[in-house]
Amino acid sequence: MLTINGITVRLGGRAILDRASASITPGSKVGLIGRNGAGKSTLMKVIVGQLEADEGEIEMPRRTRLGYIAQEAPSGTTTPFDAVLAADTERAALLDEAEHCTDAHRLGDIHDRLLAIDAYSAPSRAGRILLGLGFDDEMQGRPLDSYSGGWKMRVALAALLFSAPDILLLDEPSNHLDLEATLWLENFLKGYAGTLVVISHERDLLNNVVDTILHLERGKISLYSGNYDGFEKQRAERAAQLAAASAAQDAQRARLQDYIARNSARASTAKQAQSRAKMLTKMQPIAALAEDPSLSFDFPNPSELRPPLITLDMAAVGYAADTPILQRLNLRIDPDDRVALLGRNGNGKTTLARLLAAQLTPMAGAMNASGKMKVGYFTQYQVEELHGDETPLQHMTRAMEGHTPGAVRAQLGRFGFSGEKATTLVGKLSGGERARLALALITRDAPHLLILDEPTNHLDVDAREALVQALNGYDGAVILISHDRHMVELTADRLVLVDQGAAVDYPGSIDDYIDFILGRNQPKADKGPKLSKADSKANNKAREDASALKRAAAEAEAASARLASHCQALDQAMANPAAAEPTLASLPISELSRRRAQAAADLEAAEARWLEISEQLDQLAA
């Protein structure tokens, strides 16, 4: 049993944790969640003893082995394989002792213990863990100093998983992983025998792995049974109950106040009025669930451009002369495309993104882009390069040189930086707030193409949902690199697989790709009668038709959502021009009406197209 008993932690005079208490049963898989800055990492550091609580204590059985990933990534000339093996300190110590032990009885005890801890299968276990996290045999034998910080953190994660502690504590373990490694980690954690406490904002991981949610809010902890979807349902029910209770309390308060006002001056009822006044004084307000009013993403819509935005014709791209990373690229990006790039880290997704952002030039072939196209390119490096001693207002003023102060503040306001938030030092902002600021900076010119490379790192679950909604309401093209399946599924209507030096359209959905990675629902070899060439060709044709229809249905559905959002924007512009988008506010009513009629017609056509495709899919499935 892990018991969090009345923990209080004050930082800078503010109570981050305020008498927080919870009990975690052995073998539980717990998702520790809460808004950015709520104190999740602080609580985890208290559990492992890296931070001392001002009040309260952490209780657990003696000799409990805690596992927590080190803040410093491993480095040096040792290899990932050796670094992971060294994480089992007991095994390493026993093997070293066995080499020098001359006492036969002690040597027997050593070998018994080595058998008990399964020490002799350790090399194969270490190799499997590293392979699951993206290290092939060659990579496992290279020195750690040849890897980037992200890959070194994967080694640290592999070492922690290999050590198999009684209580495994993970803080955003998927931040440095690609989708493939995230899927492997999810399956590994499902079968983990010990207790797991994981801080994560990955909705799929929280749904598929954990059986308990520990929600941290306003310094307090609430325990919910079930996964994240179950938590959201219970939370919604609680919010409805609180709203009803608050409304009932407001009605009661109004009745008491009315009684006191009518009866205080009358001698016959003054005593009753005084009693009700005391009751009113003691009545505690019912607290509503906390909501963050600054949680905001609002991408400015670009001006219209004729398709295509970008075409690649047999293009090659790389960093060293005559050593292309990707070759024979044939790709077209249109103004309404929503593309997710799939593939393991290191296969060239970021290289392709940099080519499309014009940060790299083709080494061969051709790339043609619209001369008027503006690109907004988001990477984690932009978040890290923000100046901690400057404010969001200073950053945006410099980026929007020549614009009015009102325009600068309006762009910041789109992303929740209004009032005091605009003048808060960046160094005091949370990771999620810094990511929002970086997104505000790259979209200041209303780009026609957004390229987002892992935009959800450091964003909590609610912020990710807000980002999904903002992207679906954005009129430009989007190219997304993300290990967040939920975001890919809700945002992208086209998948491009970057693998083996090429980038090609993937003929299926994100669920199909996940099945492919996990080896699920794959055709079995040598099962049943062998199909004739004609039958095999027909089956392949049917699968291709189904995949094409699924893509077309997703495109029609996404188009319907964008057109519906556009209709709402036009309606708002006609009803209240002052609150309209800048690109619409200056248009006359006649032009707005014309565009509204056209958008309505396009929406009707898109919905009709979706219905038609859905019927065709139903016929194929029958």
C-alpha positions as CSV (number, residue, x, y, z in Angstrom):
1,M,0.0,0.0,0.0
2,L,1.3,3.5,-1.0
3,T,-0.3,6.1,1.3
4,I,-0.2,9.8,0.6
5,N,-1.0,11.2,4.0
6,G,-1.9,15.0,4.3
7,I,0.9,16.2,2.1
8,T,1.4,20.0,1.9
9,V,4.1,21.6,-0.2
10,R,4.5,25.4,-0.5
11,L,6.6,26.9,-3.2
12,G,7.1,30.7,-3.4
13,G,4.6,31.2,-0.6
14,R,1.8,29.3,-2.5
15,A,0.5,25.9,-1.5
16,I,1.0,23.7,-4.5
17,L,-0.3,20.7,-2.5
18,D,-2.7,21.3,0.4
19,R,-3.2,18.4,2.8
20,A,-3.4,16.0,-0.2
21,S,-4.3,12.4,0.8
22,A,-4.9,9.2,-1.1
23,S,-4.2,5.4,-0.7
24,I,-3.0,3.3,-3.7
25,T,-3.4,-0.4,-3.4
26,P,-0.6,-2.8,-4.5
27,G,-0.8,-3.7,-8.2
28,S,-2.9,-0.7,-9.2
29,K,-2.2,1.2,-12.4
30,V,-2.8,4.8,-11.6
31,G,-3.0,7.8,-13.9
32,L,-2.0,11.0,-12.1
33,I,-3.7,13.8,-14.0
34,G,-4.4,17.5,-13.6
35,R,-3.9,20.8,-15.4
36,N,-0.4,22.0,-16.2
37,G,1.0,23.5,-13.0
38,A,-1.4,21.6,-10.7
39,G,1.5,19.9,-8.9
40,K,1.7,16.5,-10.4
41,S,5.5,16.4,-10.8
42,T,5.8,18.0,-7.3
43,L,3.8,15.1,-5.8
44,M,5.8,12.5,-7.6
45,K,9.1,14.1,-6.3
46,V,7.7,14.0,-2.8
47,I,6.9,10.3,-3.2
48,V,10.4,9.4,-4.3
49,G,12.0,11.6,-1.7
50,Q,13.5,14.2,-4.0
51,L,11.4,17.0,-2.4
52,E,10.5,17.3,1.3
53,A,6.9,18.1,2.2
54,D,6.1,20.9,4.5
55,E,3.5,18.8,6.2
56,G,2.4,15.1,6.0
57,E,4.2,12.0,5.0
58,I,4.4,9.2,2.4
59,E,3.9,5.7,3.8
60,M,4.8,2.4,2.2
61,P,6.1,-1.0,3.3
62,R,9.8,-1.3,4.2
63,R,12.2,-2.4,1.4
64,T,9.7,-1.2,-1.3
65,R,11.8,-0.6,-4.4
66,L,10.8,2.7,-6.1
67,G,11.6,3.4,-9.7
68,Y,11.7,6.9,-11.1
69,I,13.4,8.1,-14.2
70,A,16.5,10.3,-13.7
71,Q,16.3,13.9,-14.7
72,E,19.8,13.7,-16.2
73,A,19.9,11.6,-19.4
74,P,22.7,8.9,-19.4
75,S,25.8,9.7,-21.4
76,G,29.4,8.6,-22.0
77,T,31.0,5.9,-24.1
78,T,28.9,3.0,-22.7
79,T,26.3,1.5,-25.0
80,P,22.5,1.6,-24.5
81,F,22.6,-2.2,-24.0
82,D,25.2,-2.0,-21.2
83,A,23.5,1.0,-19.6
84,V,20.2,-1.0,-19.4
85,L,21.9,-4.1,-18.0
86,A,23.6,-2.0,-15.3
87,A,20.2,-0.8,-14.1
88,D,19.7,-4.1,-12.3
89,T,22.2,-3.2,-9.6
90,E,21.6,-6.5,-7.6
91,R,22.3,-8.6,-10.6
92,A,25.5,-6.7,-11.4
93,A,26.7,-6.9,-7.8
94,L,26.1,-10.7,-7.6
95,L,27.8,-11.4,-10.9
96,D,30.8,-9.4,-9.8
97,E,30.9,-11.2,-6.5
98,A,30.6,-14.6,-8.2
99,E,33.7,-13.9,-10.2
100,H,35.9,-13.4,-7.1
101,C,34.1,-15.6,-4.5
102,T,36.1,-18.6,-3.1
103,D,33.5,-19.7,-0.5
104,A,31.6,-22.6,-2.0
105,H,28.6,-22.0,0.3
106,R,28.4,-18.3,-0.5
107,L,28.9,-19.1,-4.2
108,G,25.9,-21.5,-4.1
109,D,23.8,-18.8,-2.4
110,I,24.8,-16.3,-5.1
111,H,23.8,-18.7,-7.9
112,D,20.5,-19.4,-6.2
113,R,19.7,-15.7,-6.0
114,L,20.7,-15.2,-9.6
115,L,18.3,-17.9,-10.6
116,A,15.5,-16.4,-8.4
117,I,15.8,-13.0,-10.1
118,D,16.0,-14.5,-13.6
119,A,19.5,-12.9,-14.0
120,Y,20.6,-15.2,-16.9
121,S,17.7,-14.1,-19.2
122,A,18.5,-10.4,-18.4
123,P,20.4,-9.8,-21.7
124,S,17.5,-10.9,-23.8
125,R,15.0,-8.9,-21.7
126,A,17.2,-5.8,-22.0
127,G,17.4,-6.3,-25.8
128,R,13.6,-6.7,-26.1
129,I,12.9,-3.5,-24.2
130,L,15.4,-1.5,-26.2
131,L,14.0,-2.9,-29.4
132,G,10.5,-1.9,-28.4
133,L,11.7,1.6,-27.7
134,G,13.2,1.9,-31.2
135,F,16.8,0.6,-30.8
136,D,17.8,-2.1,-33.4
137,D,20.8,-4.3,-32.8
138,E,23.2,-1.9,-34.4
139,M,21.9,1.1,-32.3
140,Q,22.1,-0.9,-29.1
141,G,25.9,-1.2,-29.5
142,R,26.7,2.4,-30.3
143,P,28.0,4.8,-27.6
144,L,25.5,6.9,-25.8
145,D,27.3,10.1,-26.7
146,S,26.4,9.5,-30.4
147,Y,22.6,10.0,-29.5
148,S,20.5,13.1,-29.1
149,G,18.9,14.0,-25.8
150,G,15.6,12.5,-26.8
151,W,17.2,9.1,-27.6
152,K,19.2,9.2,-24.4
153,M,16.0,9.7,-22.5
154,R,14.7,6.5,-24.2
155,V,17.7,4.7,-22.8
156,A,16.9,6.0,-19.3
157,L,13.3,4.8,-19.7
158,A,14.5,1.4,-20.9
159,A,16.8,1.1,-17.9
160,L,13.9,2.0,-15.5
161,L,11.6,-0.6,-17.1
162,F,14.3,-3.2,-17.0
163,S,14.9,-2.7,-13.3
164,A,11.3,-3.7,-12.6
165,P,10.7,-1.8,-9.3
166,D,7.8,-2.6,-7.0
167,I,6.4,0.9,-7.6
168,L,7.1,2.3,-11.1
169,L,6.7,6.1,-11.3
170,L,6.6,7.6,-14.8
171,D,6.4,11.4,-15.6
172,E,5.2,11.9,-19.2
173,P,7.0,8.8,-20.5
174,S,5.8,9.2,-24.1
175,N,7.1,12.7,-24.7
176,H,10.3,11.5,-26.4
177,L,8.6,8.6,-28.2
178,D,7.1,8.1,-31.6
179,L,3.8,6.4,-32.2
180,E,5.3,3.0,-32.6
181,A,7.3,3.1,-29.4
182,T,4.3,4.6,-27.6
183,L,2.2,1.6,-28.6
184,W,5.0,-0.8,-27.4
185,L,5.2,1.0,-24.1
186,E,1.4,0.9,-23.6
187,N,1.4,-2.9,-24.1
188,F,4.4,-3.3,-21.7
189,L,2.7,-1.3,-19.0
190,K,-0.5,-3.3,-19.4
191,G,1.4,-6.4,-18.3
192,Y,3.5,-4.7,-15.6
193,A,3.3,-6.8,-12.4
194,G,4.0,-4.0,-9.9
195,T,2.2,-0.8,-9.0
196,L,2.3,1.9,-11.6
197,V,1.8,5.6,-11.2
198,V,2.0,7.5,-14.4
199,I,1.7,11.2,-15.2
200,S,0.3,11.4,-18.7
201,H,-1.9,13.5,-21.0
202,E,-2.2,10.7,-23.5
203,R,-5.9,9.9,-23.6
204,D,-5.3,6.5,-25.2
205,L,-2.7,5.5,-22.7
206,L,-4.9,6.5,-19.8
207,N,-7.8,4.6,-21.3
208,N,-5.9,1.4,-22.2
209,V,-3.5,1.0,-19.3
210,V,-4.7,2.6,-16.0
211,D,-7.5,1.3,-13.8
212,T,-7.5,4.3,-11.4
213,I,-7.4,8.0,-11.9
214,L,-5.8,10.3,-9.3
215,H,-7.0,13.8,-10.1
216,L,-5.0,16.7,-8.7
217,E,-6.8,20.0,-8.5
218,R,-6.5,23.1,-6.2
219,G,-3.9,21.2,-4.2
220,K,-6.3,18.3,-3.4
221,I,-6.4,14.8,-4.7
222,S,-9.6,12.9,-5.7
223,L,-9.5,9.2,-6.5
224,Y,-11.7,7.8,-9.3
225,S,-12.0,4.1,-10.3
226,G,-11.7,3.3,-13.9
227,N,-9.9,4.8,-16.9
228,Y,-9.9,8.3,-18.3
229,D,-13.2,8.1,-20.1
230,G,-14.8,6.8,-16.9
231,F,-13.2,9.7,-15.0
232,E,-14.6,12.2,-17.5
233,K,-18.1,10.7,-17.1
234,Q,-18.0,10.8,-13.3
235,R,-16.6,14.3,-13.5
236,A,-19.4,15.5,-15.7
237,E,-22.0,13.9,-13.4
238,R,-20.3,15.6,-10.4
239,A,-20.4,18.9,-12.2
240,A,-24.1,18.5,-12.9
241,Q,-24.7,17.7,-9.3
242,L,-22.7,20.6,-8.1
243,A,-24.5,23.0,-10.5
244,A,-27.9,21.7,-9.3
245,A,-26.9,22.0,-5.6
246,S,-25.5,25.5,-6.2
247,A,-28.7,26.6,-7.9
248,A,-30.8,25.1,-5.0
249,Q,-28.6,26.9,-2.5
250,D,-28.9,30.2,-4.4
251,A,-32.7,29.8,-4.3
252,Q,-32.6,29.1,-0.6
253,R,-30.3,32.1,0.0
254,A,-32.7,34.3,-1.9
255,R,-35.7,33.1,0.2
256,L,-33.8,33.7,3.5
257,Q,-32.8,37.2,2.4
258,D,-36.3,38.0,1.4
259,Y,-37.7,36.7,4.8
260,I,-35.1,38.7,6.7
261,A,-35.9,41.9,4.8
262,R,-39.6,41.5,5.4
263,N,-39.5,40.4,9.0
264,S,-36.6,42.0,10.8
265,A,-38.5,45.2,11.7
266,R,-41.5,43.4,13.1
267,A,-41.3,42.5,16.8
268,S,-43.3,39.3,16.4
269,T,-41.0,37.9,13.8
270,A,-37.6,39.6,14.6
271,K,-36.3,36.5,16.5
272,Q,-37.1,34.2,13.5
273,A,-35.4,36.7,11.2
274,Q,-32.3,36.8,13.4
275,S,-32.2,33.0,13.3
276,R,-32.4,33.0,9.6
277,A,-29.7,35.7,9.4
278,K,-27.4,33.4,11.4
279,M,-28.3,30.5,9.0
280,L,-27.4,32.7,6.0
281,T,-24.1,33.7,7.5
282,K,-23.1,30.1,8.1
283,M,-24.1,28.9,4.6
284,Q,-20.9,28.0,2.7
285,P,-20.9,28.5,-1.0
286,I,-20.8,25.4,-3.1
287,A,-17.6,25.5,-5.2
288,A,-18.0,24.9,-8.9
289,L,-15.5,22.7,-10.7
290,A,-12.4,24.7,-11.7
291,E,-12.3,25.8,-15.3
292,D,-9.3,27.6,-16.9
293,P,-10.7,30.6,-18.8
294,S,-7.2,31.2,-20.4
295,L,-7.2,27.8,-22.1
296,S,-7.5,29.0,-25.7
297,F,-6.3,28.2,-29.2
298,D,-7.7,30.3,-32.1
299,F,-5.8,30.1,-35.3
300,P,-6.4,33.1,-37.7
301,N,-7.8,31.9,-41.0
302,P,-5.7,32.7,-44.1
303,S,-6.6,34.4,-47.3
304,E,-7.7,32.1,-50.1
305,L,-5.1,30.5,-52.4
306,R,-5.7,28.4,-55.5
307,P,-4.5,24.8,-55.2
308,P,-2.0,23.3,-55.0
309,L,0.0,24.9,-52.3
310,I,3.0,22.6,-52.8
311,T,4.0,19.9,-55.2
312,L,7.0,17.6,-55.0
313,D,8.1,15.9,-58.2
314,M,10.7,13.1,-57.8
315,A,12.3,15.2,-55.1
316,A,15.2,14.1,-52.8
317,V,16.2,15.8,-49.5
318,G,18.9,15.4,-46.9
319,Y,21.6,17.2,-45.0
320,A,24.9,15.8,-46.5
321,A,25.7,16.1,-50.2
322,D,25.0,12.9,-52.1
323,T,23.4,11.3,-49.0
324,P,19.6,11.9,-49.2
325,I,17.4,10.9,-46.3
326,L,14.3,10.7,-48.6
327,Q,14.1,10.2,-52.3
328,R,11.6,10.0,-55.2
329,L,9.1,12.2,-53.3
330,N,5.9,12.8,-55.2
331,L,3.5,14.7,-53.0
332,R,0.8,17.4,-53.4
333,I,-0.5,19.6,-50.7
334,D,-3.8,21.4,-51.3
335,P,-5.2,24.3,-49.2
336,D,-7.7,22.1,-47.4
337,D,-5.4,19.1,-46.7
338,R,-5.1,17.6,-43.3
339,V,-2.0,15.3,-43.4
340,A,-0.5,13.2,-40.6
341,L,3.1,11.9,-41.2
342,L,3.6,8.4,-39.8
343,G,6.7,6.4,-39.2
344,R,9.4,5.8,-36.6
345,N,11.6,8.6,-35.3
346,G,14.7,8.8,-37.4
347,N,12.9,7.8,-40.6
348,G,12.7,11.4,-42.0
349,K,9.4,12.9,-40.8
350,T,11.0,16.0,-39.6
351,T,13.2,16.2,-42.6
352,L,10.1,16.1,-44.9
353,A,8.5,18.8,-42.7
354,R,11.5,21.0,-43.0
355,L,11.5,20.6,-46.8
356,L,7.8,21.6,-47.0
357,A,8.6,24.6,-44.7
358,A,11.3,25.6,-47.2
359,Q,14.0,25.2,-44.5
360,L,15.7,22.6,-46.7
361,T,16.0,22.7,-50.5
362,P,15.6,19.6,-52.8
363,M,18.9,17.8,-53.6
364,A,17.2,16.4,-56.7
365,G,13.9,16.7,-58.5
366,A,11.6,19.7,-58.1
367,M,9.5,21.4,-55.4
368,N,7.0,24.0,-56.5
369,A,5.2,26.2,-54.0
370,S,2.7,29.0,-54.3
371,G,4.5,32.4,-54.2
372,K,1.9,33.9,-51.8
373,M,1.9,31.0,-49.4
374,K,2.8,31.7,-45.8
375,V,3.9,28.8,-43.6
376,G,3.7,28.4,-39.8
377,Y,6.1,25.8,-38.6
378,F,6.0,24.6,-34.9
379,T,8.7,22.6,-33.2
380,Q,9.8,22.0,-29.6
381,Y,13.0,23.9,-30.3
382,Q,10.9,27.1,-30.6
383,V,9.4,26.5,-27.2
384,E,12.9,26.0,-25.7
385,E,14.3,29.1,-27.4
386,L,11.8,31.5,-25.8
387,H,13.4,34.1,-23.6
388,G,12.6,33.4,-19.9
389,D,13.3,36.9,-18.9
390,E,10.9,38.5,-21.4
391,T,7.1,38.5,-21.4
392,P,4.7,37.2,-24.1
393,L,3.9,40.8,-25.0
394,Q,7.6,41.5,-25.6
395,H,8.0,38.4,-27.8
396,M,4.9,39.2,-29.9
397,T,5.8,42.9,-30.2
398,R,9.1,42.0,-31.6
399,A,7.7,39.4,-34.0
400,M,4.9,41.8,-35.2
401,E,7.1,44.8,-35.7
402,G,5.2,47.6,-37.4
403,H,1.8,46.4,-36.2
404,T,-0.3,48.4,-33.7
405,P,-0.3,47.5,-30.0
406,G,-4.0,46.5,-30.4
407,A,-3.1,44.0,-33.2
408,V,-0.3,42.5,-31.0
409,R,-2.6,42.1,-28.0
410,A,-5.4,40.7,-30.2
411,Q,-3.0,37.9,-31.4
412,L,-1.9,37.1,-27.9
413,G,-5.6,37.1,-26.8
414,R,-6.4,34.4,-29.4
415,F,-4.1,32.1,-27.4
416,G,-5.2,33.1,-23.9
417,F,-2.6,35.7,-23.1
418,S,-4.7,38.7,-22.1
419,G,-4.4,41.0,-19.1
420,E,-1.7,40.0,-16.6
421,K,-0.8,36.8,-18.5
422,A,0.6,39.0,-21.4
423,T,3.0,40.6,-19.0
424,T,4.1,37.5,-17.0
425,L,7.7,36.5,-17.5
426,V,8.0,33.5,-19.8
427,G,10.2,31.8,-17.2
428,K,7.2,31.7,-14.9
429,L,4.9,30.1,-17.5
430,S,4.1,26.4,-17.5
431,G,5.3,24.2,-20.3
432,G,1.8,24.2,-21.9
433,E,1.6,28.0,-21.7
434,R,5.0,28.3,-23.4
435,A,3.8,25.9,-26.2
436,R,0.7,28.1,-26.6
437,L,2.9,31.2,-26.9
438,A,5.0,29.5,-29.6
439,L,1.9,28.6,-31.5
440,A,0.7,32.3,-31.2
441,L,4.0,33.5,-32.6
442,I,4.1,31.2,-35.7
443,T,0.5,32.0,-36.6
444,R,0.8,35.8,-36.3
445,D,0.7,36.2,-40.1
446,A,-2.4,33.9,-40.7
447,P,-0.4,31.2,-42.5
448,H,-1.9,29.1,-45.3
449,L,-0.1,26.0,-44.1
450,L,0.5,24.9,-40.5
451,I,3.3,22.3,-39.9
452,L,3.1,21.0,-36.4
453,D,5.9,18.7,-35.1
454,E,4.8,17.1,-31.8
455,P,2.6,20.1,-30.7
456,T,1.0,18.2,-27.8
457,N,4.2,17.7,-25.6
458,H,3.6,19.5,-22.3
459,L,-0.1,20.1,-23.1
460,D,-2.6,18.6,-20.7
461,V,-5.7,16.6,-21.8
462,D,-8.0,19.6,-21.9
463,A,-5.5,21.7,-23.8
464,R,-5.1,19.0,-26.4
465,E,-8.9,18.9,-26.9
466,A,-8.9,22.7,-27.3
467,L,-6.1,22.3,-29.9
468,V,-8.0,19.7,-31.8
469,Q,-11.1,21.9,-31.9
470,A,-9.0,24.9,-33.1
471,L,-7.4,22.9,-35.9
472,N,-10.7,21.6,-37.0
473,G,-12.0,25.2,-37.2
474,Y,-8.9,26.4,-39.1
475,D,-9.4,27.0,-42.8
476,G,-5.8,26.3,-43.9
477,A,-3.8,23.2,-44.6
478,V,-2.3,21.2,-41.7
479,I,0.7,18.8,-41.7
480,L,0.9,17.0,-38.3
481,I,3.6,14.9,-36.7
482,S,2.3,13.5,-33.5
483,H,2.4,10.3,-31.3
484,D,-1.1,11.3,-29.9
485,R,-3.4,8.9,-31.7
486,H,-6.5,10.8,-30.5
487,M,-5.3,14.0,-32.1
488,V,-4.3,12.2,-35.4
489,E,-7.7,10.4,-35.6
490,L,-9.7,13.6,-35.0
491,T,-7.6,16.0,-37.1
492,A,-6.1,14.2,-40.1
493,D,-8.0,12.9,-43.1
494,R,-4.9,11.8,-45.0
495,L,-2.0,9.7,-43.8
496,V,1.5,9.6,-45.3
497,L,4.0,6.9,-44.2
498,V,7.6,8.0,-44.1
499,D,9.7,4.8,-44.2
500,Q,12.7,3.3,-45.9
501,G,13.7,6.6,-47.6
502,A,10.3,7.3,-49.1
503,A,7.0,9.0,-48.2
504,V,3.8,7.5,-49.6
505,D,0.1,7.8,-48.9
506,Y,-1.0,5.1,-46.4
507,P,-4.1,3.2,-47.6
508,G,-6.0,3.0,-44.4
509,S,-7.0,4.6,-41.2
510,I,-4.9,5.3,-38.1
511,D,-6.6,2.2,-36.6
512,D,-5.4,0.2,-39.5
513,Y,-1.9,1.5,-39.0
514,I,-1.9,0.6,-35.3
515,D,-3.1,-2.9,-36.1
516,F,-0.2,-3.1,-38.6
517,I,2.3,-2.0,-36.1
518,L,1.0,-4.4,-33.4
519,G,0.6,-7.3,-35.9
520,R,-3.1,-7.5,-35.3
521,N,-5.7,-8.5,-37.9
522,Q,-3.0,-9.4,-40.4
523,P,-3.7,-12.1,-43.0
524,K,-2.4,-15.5,-42.0
525,A,-0.1,-17.4,-44.3
526,D,-1.0,-20.8,-45.7
527,K,-4.5,-20.8,-44.1
528,G,-7.4,-22.3,-46.1
529,P,-7.6,-22.9,-49.8
530,K,-5.3,-20.9,-52.0
531,L,-7.1,-18.2,-54.0
532,S,-6.8,-18.1,-57.7
533,K,-5.1,-15.1,-59.3
534,A,-8.5,-13.7,-60.3
535,D,-10.0,-14.1,-56.8
536,S,-6.9,-12.6,-55.2
537,K,-7.0,-9.7,-57.6
538,A,-10.7,-9.2,-56.9
539,N,-10.0,-9.2,-53.1
540,N,-7.2,-6.8,-53.4
541,K,-9.4,-4.5,-55.5
542,A,-12.2,-4.7,-52.9
543,R,-9.8,-3.7,-50.1
544,E,-8.4,-0.9,-52.1
545,D,-11.9,0.3,-52.9
546,A,-12.9,0.1,-49.2
547,S,-9.8,2.1,-48.2
548,A,-10.4,4.7,-50.8
549,L,-14.0,5.1,-49.7
550,K,-12.9,5.4,-46.0
551,R,-10.5,8.2,-47.0
552,A,-13.2,9.9,-49.1
553,A,-15.7,9.6,-46.2
554,A,-13.2,11.1,-43.8
555,E,-12.4,13.9,-46.2
556,A,-16.1,14.7,-46.7
557,E,-16.7,14.6,-43.0
558,A,-13.8,17.0,-42.3
559,A,-15.0,19.3,-45.1
560,S,-18.5,19.4,-43.6
561,A,-17.0,20.3,-40.2
562,R,-14.9,23.1,-41.8
563,L,-17.8,24.4,-43.9
564,A,-20.1,24.4,-40.9
565,S,-17.5,26.4,-38.9
566,H,-17.2,28.8,-41.9
567,C,-20.9,29.3,-42.0
568,Q,-20.9,30.2,-38.3
569,A,-18.1,32.7,-38.8
570,L,-20.1,34.3,-41.7
571,D,-23.2,34.4,-39.6
572,Q,-21.3,36.1,-36.8
573,A,-19.8,38.6,-39.2
574,M,-23.3,39.6,-40.5
575,A,-24.8,39.8,-37.0
576,N,-21.9,41.5,-35.2
577,P,-19.1,42.8,-37.5
578,A,-17.1,44.2,-34.5
579,A,-16.6,40.6,-33.2
580,A,-15.9,39.0,-36.6
581,E,-12.6,37.6,-37.9
582,P,-10.4,40.4,-39.4
583,T,-10.7,38.9,-42.9
584,L,-14.5,39.1,-42.7
585,A,-15.1,42.2,-40.7
586,S,-14.3,44.6,-43.6
587,L,-16.6,42.9,-46.1
588,P,-19.9,44.4,-47.1
589,I,-23.1,42.6,-46.2
590,S,-23.8,41.7,-49.8
591,E,-20.4,39.9,-50.1
592,L,-21.0,38.2,-46.8
593,S,-24.4,37.0,-47.9
594,R,-23.0,35.7,-51.2
595,R,-20.3,33.8,-49.4
596,R,-22.8,32.5,-46.9
597,A,-25.0,31.1,-49.6
598,Q,-22.1,29.5,-51.4
599,A,-20.8,28.0,-48.1
600,A,-24.3,26.6,-47.4
601,A,-24.5,25.0,-50.8
602,D,-21.0,23.6,-50.4
603,L,-21.9,22.2,-47.0
604,E,-25.0,20.6,-48.4
605,A,-23.0,19.0,-51.1
606,A,-20.3,17.7,-48.7
607,E,-23.0,16.2,-46.4
608,A,-24.7,14.6,-49.4
609,R,-21.3,13.2,-50.5
610,W,-20.6,11.8,-47.1
611,L,-24.0,10.0,-47.0
612,E,-23.4,8.6,-50.5
613,I,-20.0,7.2,-49.5
614,S,-21.4,5.8,-46.3
615,E,-24.0,3.9,-48.2
616,Q,-21.3,2.5,-50.5
617,L,-19.3,1.4,-47.5
618,D,-22.4,-0.3,-46.1
619,Q,-22.9,-2.1,-49.4
620,L,-19.3,-3.3,-49.4
621,A,-19.6,-4.6,-45.8
622,A,-22.8,-6.5,-46.6
